[in-house]
Amino acid sequence: MKLELKQIEKDGSGRVVVIPEESEDIWHLYNLVQRGDRITANTVRKVSKETSSGSVSSEKRHLRLTIAVTTVDYDGEANIIRFSGKNRTESPYIKLNQHHTIEVGLNNRIQLSKGRWDSISLDILNEATN
């Protein structure tokens, strides 16, 4: 896993920016992210609009969102992790606290923020990035 940024404060809080490059990196990322952590990544959101005639159309919008993670699902065959949680980014396409799922796969940049990085999480990060 490529480590682009590591900012851990003295109080244990902090963030990292990583890019999983191999299938094993996806597994490490799955073990690293916990409920309550914040994930920032690029994602796609289906946005519905009602036209003046009353018909509804939808389009896909590419967004960069931050979510507070509630669940993490790992798909080893597809090398994908799905992070579900509540949106923490103001956007015209998604309301604050609205539920969203971000899919992260190989070569997708992701920022992980934790209120406290414990020794186990730091060990997993060090193992994955060496």
C-alpha positions as a Markdown table, in Angstrom:
| # | Residue | x | y | z |
|---|---|---|---|---|
| 1 | Met | 0.0 | 0.0 | 0.0 |
| 2 | Lys | 1.3 | 3.4 | -0.9 |
| 3 | Leu | 1.3 | 5.9 | 2.0 |
| 4 | Glu | 1.0 | 9.5 | 0.7 |
| 5 | Leu | 0.4 | 11.3 | 4.0 |
| 6 | Lys | 0.6 | 10.4 | 7.7 |
| 7 | Gln | -0.3 | 13.0 | 10.3 |
| 8 | Ile | -0.7 | 11.6 | 13.8 |
| 9 | Glu | -0.9 | 14.1 | 16.6 |
| 10 | Lys | 0.5 | 13.7 | 20.1 |
| 11 | Asp | -3.0 | 13.1 | 21.4 |
| 12 | Gly | -3.3 | 10.1 | 19.1 |
| 13 | Ser | -5.8 | 11.6 | 16.6 |
| 14 | Gly | -4.8 | 12.0 | 13.0 |
| 15 | Arg | -5.2 | 11.0 | 9.4 |
| 16 | Val | -3.5 | 9.1 | 6.6 |
| 17 | Val | -3.9 | 9.1 | 2.9 |
| 18 | Val | -3.2 | 5.7 | 1.3 |
| 19 | Ile | -3.6 | 4.0 | -2.1 |
| 20 | Pro | -4.2 | 0.2 | -2.0 |
| 21 | Glu | -2.0 | -1.3 | -4.8 |
| 22 | Glu | -2.5 | -5.1 | -4.2 |
| 23 | Ser | -5.3 | -7.3 | -3.1 |
| 24 | Glu | -3.6 | -7.8 | 0.3 |
| 25 | Asp | -3.7 | -4.0 | 0.8 |
| 26 | Ile | -7.5 | -4.1 | 0.5 |
| 27 | Trp | -7.5 | -6.7 | 3.3 |
| 28 | His | -5.3 | -4.5 | 5.5 |
| 29 | Leu | -7.5 | -1.5 | 4.9 |
| 30 | Tyr | -10.6 | -3.6 | 5.8 |
| 31 | Asn | -8.9 | -4.5 | 9.2 |
| 32 | Leu | -7.8 | -0.9 | 9.7 |
| 33 | Val | -11.1 | 1.0 | 9.4 |
| 34 | Gln | -13.5 | 0.8 | 12.3 |
| 35 | Arg | -16.9 | 2.1 | 13.1 |
| 36 | Gly | -16.8 | 5.9 | 13.8 |
| 37 | Asp | -13.7 | 6.5 | 11.6 |
| 38 | Arg | -14.0 | 9.0 | 8.8 |
| 39 | Ile | -13.3 | 8.1 | 5.2 |
| 40 | Thr | -12.8 | 10.6 | 2.4 |
| 41 | Ala | -12.8 | 9.3 | -1.1 |
| 42 | Asn | -14.1 | 9.9 | -4.6 |
| 43 | Thr | -17.5 | 8.3 | -5.2 |
| 44 | Val | -20.5 | 8.3 | -7.5 |
| 45 | Arg | -24.0 | 9.4 | -6.4 |
| 46 | Lys | -27.2 | 8.9 | -8.3 |
| 47 | Val | -29.0 | 12.3 | -8.2 |
| 48 | Ser | -32.7 | 12.6 | -9.1 |
| 49 | Lys | -34.3 | 15.8 | -10.3 |
| 50 | Glu | -37.9 | 16.7 | -11.0 |
| 51 | Thr | -38.4 | 18.8 | -14.1 |
| 52 | Ser | -41.0 | 21.5 | -14.5 |
| 53 | Ser | -43.2 | 19.1 | -16.3 |
| 54 | Gly | -43.2 | 16.8 | -13.3 |
| 55 | Ser | -41.1 | 14.0 | -14.8 |
| 56 | Val | -38.2 | 12.7 | -12.8 |
| 57 | Ser | -34.7 | 12.2 | -14.3 |
| 58 | Ser | -31.6 | 10.9 | -12.7 |
| 59 | Glu | -27.9 | 11.3 | -13.4 |
| 60 | Lys | -24.7 | 10.1 | -11.8 |
| 61 | Arg | -22.5 | 12.7 | -10.2 |
| 62 | His | -18.9 | 12.2 | -9.3 |
| 63 | Leu | -18.2 | 13.6 | -5.8 |
| 64 | Arg | -15.5 | 13.6 | -3.2 |
| 65 | Leu | -17.3 | 12.8 | 0.1 |
| 66 | Thr | -16.4 | 12.3 | 3.8 |
| 67 | Ile | -18.5 | 9.8 | 5.7 |
| 68 | Ala | -18.5 | 8.7 | 9.3 |
| 69 | Val | -18.3 | 4.9 | 8.9 |
| 70 | Thr | -21.0 | 2.7 | 10.4 |
| 71 | Thr | -20.3 | -0.6 | 8.5 |
| 72 | Val | -17.5 | -2.0 | 6.5 |
| 73 | Asp | -18.0 | -4.8 | 4.0 |
| 74 | Tyr | -15.1 | -6.7 | 2.3 |
| 75 | Asp | -15.4 | -8.4 | -1.1 |
| 76 | Gly | -12.2 | -10.4 | -1.6 |
| 77 | Glu | -13.2 | -11.7 | -5.0 |
| 78 | Ala | -13.7 | -8.2 | -6.4 |
| 79 | Asn | -11.0 | -6.6 | -4.3 |
| 80 | Ile | -13.4 | -4.0 | -3.1 |
| 81 | Ile | -14.4 | -2.6 | 0.3 |
| 82 | Arg | -17.7 | -0.9 | 0.8 |
| 83 | Phe | -17.8 | 1.8 | 3.6 |
| 84 | Ser | -21.3 | 2.8 | 4.6 |
| 85 | Gly | -22.1 | 5.7 | 6.8 |
| 86 | Lys | -23.4 | 9.2 | 7.2 |
| 87 | Asn | -22.2 | 12.0 | 4.9 |
| 88 | Arg | -20.1 | 14.7 | 6.6 |
| 89 | Thr | -19.5 | 16.9 | 3.5 |
| 90 | Glu | -21.7 | 19.8 | 2.4 |
| 91 | Ser | -22.8 | 19.3 | -1.2 |
| 92 | Pro | -25.7 | 20.3 | -3.4 |
| 93 | Tyr | -26.1 | 16.6 | -4.3 |
| 94 | Ile | -26.3 | 15.0 | -0.9 |
| 95 | Lys | -27.5 | 16.4 | 2.4 |
| 96 | Leu | -25.4 | 16.3 | 5.6 |
| 97 | Asn | -26.0 | 13.1 | 7.6 |
| 98 | Gln | -27.6 | 11.4 | 4.6 |
| 99 | His | -26.5 | 7.7 | 4.2 |
| 100 | His | -24.0 | 6.9 | 1.5 |
| 101 | Thr | -21.8 | 3.9 | 0.6 |
| 102 | Ile | -18.3 | 4.5 | -0.8 |
| 103 | Glu | -16.6 | 1.7 | -2.7 |
| 104 | Val | -12.8 | 1.5 | -2.6 |
| 105 | Gly | -10.8 | -0.7 | -4.9 |
| 106 | Leu | -7.3 | -1.1 | -6.1 |
| 107 | Asn | -5.5 | 2.2 | -6.9 |
| 108 | Asn | -8.2 | 4.4 | -5.3 |
| 109 | Arg | -6.9 | 7.1 | -3.0 |
| 110 | Ile | -8.5 | 7.2 | 0.4 |
| 111 | Gln | -8.1 | 9.4 | 3.4 |
| 112 | Leu | -8.7 | 7.7 | 6.8 |
| 113 | Ser | -9.2 | 9.9 | 9.9 |
| 114 | Lys | -9.4 | 8.4 | 13.4 |
| 115 | Gly | -10.1 | 10.1 | 16.7 |
| 116 | Arg | -7.4 | 7.9 | 18.2 |
| 117 | Trp | -4.8 | 5.7 | 16.4 |
| 118 | Asp | -4.2 | 2.8 | 18.8 |
| 119 | Ser | -1.0 | 0.6 | 18.6 |
| 120 | Ile | -2.8 | -2.2 | 16.7 |
| 121 | Ser | -4.0 | 0.2 | 14.0 |
| 122 | Leu | -0.5 | 1.7 | 13.7 |
| 123 | Asp | 1.0 | -1.8 | 13.4 |
| 124 | Ile | -1.5 | -2.7 | 10.7 |
| 125 | Leu | -0.6 | 0.5 | 8.8 |
| 126 | Asn | 3.1 | 0.0 | 9.2 |
| 127 | Glu | 2.9 | -3.6 | 8.0 |
| 128 | Ala | 0.7 | -2.6 | 5.0 |
| 129 | Thr | 3.0 | 0.3 | 3.9 |
| 130 | Asn | 6.4 | -1.4 | 4.2 |
